[in-house]
Every structure is written in structure tokens, then in C-alpha cells.
Amino acid sequence: MYLTDFRENTLQDVITKLEPDLFRSVTGLTIDDFHLLVKLRVFNTEQMNQAVFAFRRYEDASLSYTGIDSHPGLTHIGLYDTVVAVDDITAAEAP
């Protein structure tokens, strides 16, 4: 469900607002079903944010390896339920 075209948006926004039809096609679940699962705490928010962040890092690394910078000038990135500034990530990763 994570679409690189919507890098500045949270995965929840991609599912519920930007690509709800794709979510339904892929999972067979409605947006109401998704909201119920969130309400029931089926998704561990911290782990989901970490997983989305890890996916993004590997995706960026694989694209840059081939010489592709598909999102130049990107200032914010969306995780599962939050958006973080690229500068904050860069600062946290500095030795």
C-alpha cells in the first residue's frame, strides 16, 4: 500500500484518503474495517512507524544505488501515522 508518489503523507492517509479503492482491491477491507482495526489496536503504532521508515530507507538506498533521486527537495516524509522532517532524520543518523 505504500506508494512512493505520496511520500509526504502518512500510510493511514494513503489508505483512508488518497487510495481507498486500491486498499479495498488489495485487502478486501473497507475503510470502515480499517478504522475498526485501528480502534481495536490491531496495529502497533511504534512498530508500524519503524517498519515504514525501514522500508523507505531501503527503497531510497536501492534507488540511489541506481543513480535515481526520485524525490529531490523532499522536506518531510510520512510514516504510518506521523510525518517527520527529513532534516530531523539526517541529524539523528549523523555520527
Secondary structure in CASP SS format (residue, H / E / C, confidence):
PFRMAT SS
TARGET T0000
AUTHOR 0000-0000-0000
METHOD secondary structure of the structure
MODEL  1
M C 1.00
Y C 1.00
L C 1.00
T H 1.00
D H 1.00
F H 1.00
R C 1.00
E C 1.00
N C 1.00
T C 1.00
L H 1.00
Q H 1.00
D H 1.00
V H 1.00
I H 1.00
T H 1.00
K H 1.00
L H 1.00
E C 1.00
P H 1.00
D H 1.00
L H 1.00
F H 1.00
R H 1.00
S H 1.00
V H 1.00
T H 1.00
G C 1.00
L C 1.00
T C 1.00
I H 1.00
D H 1.00
D H 1.00
F H 1.00
H H 1.00
L H 1.00
L H 1.00
V H 1.00
K H 1.00
L C 1.00
R C 1.00
V C 1.00
F C 1.00
N C 1.00
T H 1.00
E H 1.00
Q H 1.00
M H 1.00
N H 1.00
Q H 1.00
A H 1.00
V H 1.00
F H 1.00
A H 1.00
F H 1.00
R H 1.00
R H 1.00
Y H 1.00
E H 1.00
D H 1.00
A H 1.00
S H 1.00
L H 1.00
S H 1.00
Y H 1.00
T C 1.00
G C 1.00
I C 1.00
D C 1.00
S C 1.00
H C 1.00
P C 1.00
G C 1.00
L C 1.00
T C 1.00
H E 1.00
I E 1.00
G E 1.00
L C 1.00
Y C 1.00
D C 1.00
T C 1.00
V E 1.00
V E 1.00
A E 1.00
V H 1.00
D H 1.00
D H 1.00
I H 1.00
T H 1.00
A H 1.00
A H 1.00
E H 1.00
A C 1.00
P C 1.00
END
